[in-house]
Amino acid sequence: MTPSPGGELVRRVLSALVLGAGALAAAVFGDLPFLLFWTGAAFWVWWEWIGIIAASPRILVLAIGGVAITGMATALGFDAPAIAFIATVIGAGVVAATATPQRTWAAGGMVYAAVVLVPCVMLRSDPALGLAAILWLFAVVWAADIAAYFTGRYFGGPRLAAAISPNKTWSGALGGALGGVVAGSATVLAFGLQWRVIHLAIALVVVIGAQIGDLFESAMKRRFGVKDASKLIPGHGGLMDRLDGFLAAATVALAIGLSRAGAGGAATGLLAW
């Protein structure tokens, strides 16, 4: 029996609430629980990526990536992001030399797994505004997703990228951008930070990054003829399907923070203007 649209929406909402609660709890606890949460996510996304591209020998490739992810997590735990970067590069190189036939895609998966882990942990490690930055990121991306879903369904209209993701519309993209910008500003004010117009631009850039990340994963799945990354999350598919936009948004947010305050204060560089 085909699930009803209403039932599908209920499953999506319930799954999102459970995942969101776990992510929020990890963010509040910080330190080791936060690191373990995102390390686990990186392992799972790595497993999904290798499944999508059907790289072989599967077990060996997965094991090499697992060692690299463990190295990244250990380095981040000791506040050594440069070592995490080196572990990513080495892991990608060894995977590319081992995997067949999709060497380039396999190496890209190693980078993608690093993107799951590194940006969030580096932002959260900022002692001044780490928690604020993560909650700001959640607010921006989640609000953008919700606003895009409902505005897209209500207004419809021209497709954003019909060849890649037929269900996405320009109205949804614009509604998502507005929702993310409003949520970002509200979070800045909730933490008692000085709000500036630049916060609107930052949130907008992060939302655009999230939308590009979403389209990238859609294009990848279409390239390999896969509908969902896995069946892990009812109503959503795999963890990659749930995190695609968030990972790109977190990477953009980290880049902004690093450009202003360096590795030790990325969250402050992102939010304090």
PyMOL commands that set and color helices and strands:
alter all, ss='L'
color gray80, all
select helices_A, chain A and resi 5-29+31-53+58-77+81-98+103-124+130-155+170-190+198-224+239-261+263-271
alter helices_A, ss='H'
color red, helices_A
select strands_A, chain A and resi 159-161+165-169
alter strands_A, ss='S'
color yellow, strands_A
deselect
rebuild
show_as cartoon
